[in-house]
């Protein structure tokens, strides 16, 4: 199913990655064709994507209530992969697997932030439950600044079953939870084949998902708030795991 990506970073990364079928680029006639816009037009030319200059009102009508930044890229649906492809990528790189599992997050901004971090630390894949969760929509692509276009993302039916499959493949599954039963992340070694599970804002991990994890970790907090936004906490934990590997 065709969809429209918007925002300069999202459009640029989709054109750089070329993982989707790219149909048409629309550029508002009111924007200066310099900087990122010039790069986008150049990338479109290299990819053989038709470029159409239109009045800004055309994009405003096509993309209601979003900040499209003067560009819109018509593409085909997101190219999800199977879980095996993520494990194969880790093997090809000769690296211990690093995966991100999202437990029914729904806010596109939170998902986008986590996907951007996952791509930044070189994660081999991300798994999203396909029900009661936000999939890779144009809003998520924009929120991730286009990181989605460089990631391998799996759409799964049952997160608990996916956890069991990863464990059979030698991957340790660690849940991030602000809970007294969880271990302080500073006291654990995450330099191993790892899948980090981040739960939905407010409710955390589902009970069955918690039970299936090999163990839980939490971020130490000394301030008055007592907890962090799910996307912030997940991003910190991903960087913590990456830092241990980098050593």
N, C-alpha and C positions, 0 to 999 in steps of 0.2 A: 504494500500500500504506500502510495506516495505521500510525502510530508514536506514541510518547508522549514529549513533551519534559518536562524536569524542571529544577528550579533556578529561583529567583525571577527572575534577570536574563534567562535564556533564555526563560522563559514570557512575561515582560513584553514583551520585544522582538518575539516572534512575534505577540502581540496588537496591538502598536503597528503593526507592518509590514503585517499582514493580507495577506501574500502567499500564504499557504497556505489550504487549506480547514480551518477550525477547527471541531472537532466537540464537544468537551466539556472543561470545566475541573473538576478535582477539587481541593478544598482540605481539608487536614487539620483536623479539628475542634479540634485542640489548639493551633493557631497563633493569635496575636492578629491580628485583621483591621485592622491599622494599617499605616502606612508603605507599603512596596512591596506587601504583600499587599492592602491596601485599593485601591491603584492597579490591581493585576491584576484584582481583582473588578470594578472600575469599567470597565476596558477591555473585559472580557468582556461586560459588560452592553451597552456601546455597540456591540459587534460582534455582538450577538445570540447569544452562546455560552452554553449552559446551564451553570450553576454547581451542583456537587454537593458538599455537605459530607460527608466520610467520616472514619471512624476512621483514625488514623495507620497502624495495622496493615494497612489495605487498600492504602495507598500503598507500605508496606514490601514487601508481597507482590507488588504489581504491578511495582515498580521495585527489584529485588533488588540489594544491594551498591552502591547509589549514594546520594549525599546529595541527596535530592529537595527538601529544605527546606520540606516541607509543601505543595507544589503539583505538579500534573501536568496537562499539556495534551495532549489527544488530537487529533492533526492528521493530515492526509494527507501524502504523501511530499513531499520537498523539490522546489520548482519550479526545476529547472535551466533555463538559457537557452542560446542559441547564441552563438558567438563574435561574430557580427555585432552582436548586441545590445550588447555591451560597447563596441565601436567606435562604435556609434550614440550611446550615452550620452555618450561623450567629445565627439562632434561636437555633440550637443544642448547641452552645457554650454559649448561653445566652448573646450575645454581640450585640451591635448596628452594623448594616451592614457597612462594609467598602469595597468599590469596586473601581476598576480602569477601566475607559473606555478610549480607545485609538482611536482618530479620524484620521484614515488613515495614521498612521505612517508607513514608508516604510523601514527605515534603521534598519537592524537587530541588530546593536550595541545599538542604542537608545532603541529599544524595549526590548532587553535583559537586559539593565540596569534598566529600569522601572520595569520589571517583577522581577528582583532580589530584588529591593527595596520593591515591593509589598509583596513578600514572607517574607521578613525580618520583616515587620511591622504587619504581620498576616492578610493581606487582605483576605477577604472571596471569592474573585473572580475577574477575569479580563475579559473584553469584547473586542473583536477585530472584526471590520467589515471585512467580507470575501472578499470584492472586493477592488481593488486598495490599498491593504495593505499587509504587510508581515504577513504570518501566522506563526505557530510554526514549523519552519524548523530546521534542525540540526544546522544551523548557529545561529539561535535565542537561541536554547538550550545551545549552547556553550557560547554565549555572556552573558547569564543569569547565568552562572556557574551551570547549572542544576536546577535552581529555578523553571523552568517550570514544572518539574516532581512532584513538591509538591503543585502546584497551581491548582485551578479550573478555567479553561479558557473556555469562551463561544465564539463561532464563530457566529456572527450575520449578518443579511442581511441589516438592516437599523438602524443606531445608534439613529436617532431621535425617532423612534418607541420604541426602547429599553429604552430610557430616559423616555418616557411617561409611559411605563410599570412599571419602577422603582418608578416613582412618585405616581402611583396608589397604590403601595405597601408601601407607607410612607417613601420612601428614598428621601433625598434632593440631587439634582444633581447640582454640582458646577463646573463651567468651569474655567480652569486656562488660563489666557490671559494677556499678557503684553499690557494693554489698559487703557486709562485714565478713562473709565467708570467702570472699575473693582475696587472692594474694596481692600484696603491694607489687606493682609492676617492676619496681626497682630491685626486687628480690628474686626475680625469675630470669632464666636464660631462654631467650626466644630465638637464638641462633640455631634453627632447625627447620625442617619442612613444616610450614606454619600456615594455618588458616585462622584469621582473626574474625570473630563474629561480633557485629555491632547491632544492638537492638534499637527499636523504634524510640523516638523521643517520648519521655514520660513513663512508658510502660516497661522499657528494657527488653530483655530476652524472654521469649516464650518459655514456659515451664519445661516442655519436652526438649527444647533446644538447649536450655541450661543443663539438663540432666545428661545430654549426649556429649557435651563438651568434655575434653580431657581435664581441664581445670579453668577457673575463672581468674581474671586479673582486674585490678582497679587502679585508678590514678590517685596518688595521695593529694589531698587538698587541705590547706591550712587556713583558708579564708572563711568568711562567714556564709558564703552562698551554699556550699556543701555539695554542689554537683556542677558538671559542665554540660553544655549542649552536646548532643550525640555526635554531630559532625566534628566538633572541636576535639572531643575526647578520642574519637576514632582516629582522627588525623595524628594526634599526639602519639597514640599507641603504635600506629604504623611507622612513624618516624623513629620511635624507640626501637622497634624491631629492626628497622633498616640500619640504625646506628650500630647495633650490636653486630650485625652482619658485616658492616663496613670495617669493623676492627679486625 
